[in-house]
């Protein structure tokens, strides 16, 4: 609404906790992205959103980016992304097993299992993401896994309450909630010994010690990557600091992956004509996708369209002003205030999208995969002039942010979501039990899936 009325110029919104200047033109978004790290800060905005002092065992990260390096970018963009096809078969197997295990436990109504989709997806994402980031050993520890799930849920609640309170009250309530909602402490305590062991090995240069431990663990463990990319010498991180970094990555990845997957599955129920072509694509090309990490253009486009129409958040590119900042229009963002982009409004802008409010699952696909028979039946005329991929970063699609700080986990996230969604499509037919019912709770700029929305699942022959 604000974007429409402002004609693409910056506009101000005073939220209960912070004043925000929204920018939507490519030029102004670029100005925000190019601001110096001591002027506009994603760290600062994220700290306000997540309140890590109360939700992440006292982690008080620095507002200014880069003071302690940006090792996490290499950890996620390179060390997690480059080996990508390798973990996909394991993740696929784990997803298959977990879907079956969860659905077997649900009530069966006339041949269909009725089950709430959001809590199931969160459990599945927690398991698979823990497997990717922490390796095989920790996912066998039930206390760790319970805390890994609880930490995400409790952070959402705790941070949301604390950030809306005035500071003296926020400190009091935050400390109280931090003691009551204590999964973050268990999660921290369970991860700490692994980081201590890794640091000890590094200190002692005991390469042999590492070789003697599980090779897969040492190859794919995010704890190791964070240590490897952290500051060295006198600024070397403690085991605690390493785990803090992991906690932030863990929270950031689990919540958004789960919610995005839920809306994609629900959209498949609401637009069932897409099921056949996507299933055909999976039956012919899923094995190749597992081998290469590439392909599945129809599913890729469907996920992108679902995320465009139902974004988890309608705001992106959040930056907090650490010093006053001025846009070329003269609009001023005072210290403590935010600059951000109205990504939800941009997603349905006629400036960027043909028939912007209509769902067209294959609008981003290149022409060639659309030639297939089952596809031509549903491939509507609504197409973007230029094909694009889910992981592409562009000012018309801010799902991953933009510029220097665009999500470094996006290639992993896209492959991960394809695995989880494909394993369900290949094994089950599914529908929404009440297709017309509201599917999410709107809370400020977020859409949180209703935890009680049920889907009916039937195993395929
Ligand atoms: C559907 C899944 C995901 C979505 C929609 C998403 C979205 C985003 C967005 C919007 C940003 C902010 C970029 C900006 O402000 O310019 C971001 C940053 C980030 N994301 Fe993601 N993300 C996803 C998954 C993940 C995963 C799986 C990981 C890690 C494994 C991850 C790690 C990060 C990190 C560390 C940053 C901060 C980047 C920086 O400060 O340079 N994200 N993500």
Boltz pocket constraint, residues with backbone or C-beta under 6 A from the ligand:
constraints:
  - pocket:
      binder: B
      contacts: [[A, 42], [A, 72], [A, 73], [A, 76], [A, 249], [A, 252], [A, 253], [A, 254], [A, 256], [A, 257], [A, 260], [A, 315], [A, 316], [A, 317], [A, 318], [A, 398], [A, 399], [A, 400], [A, 401], [A, 402], [A, 403], [A, 404], [A, 405], [A, 406], [A, 407], [A, 408], [A, 409], [A, 410], [A, 412], [A, 413]]
      max_distance: 6.0
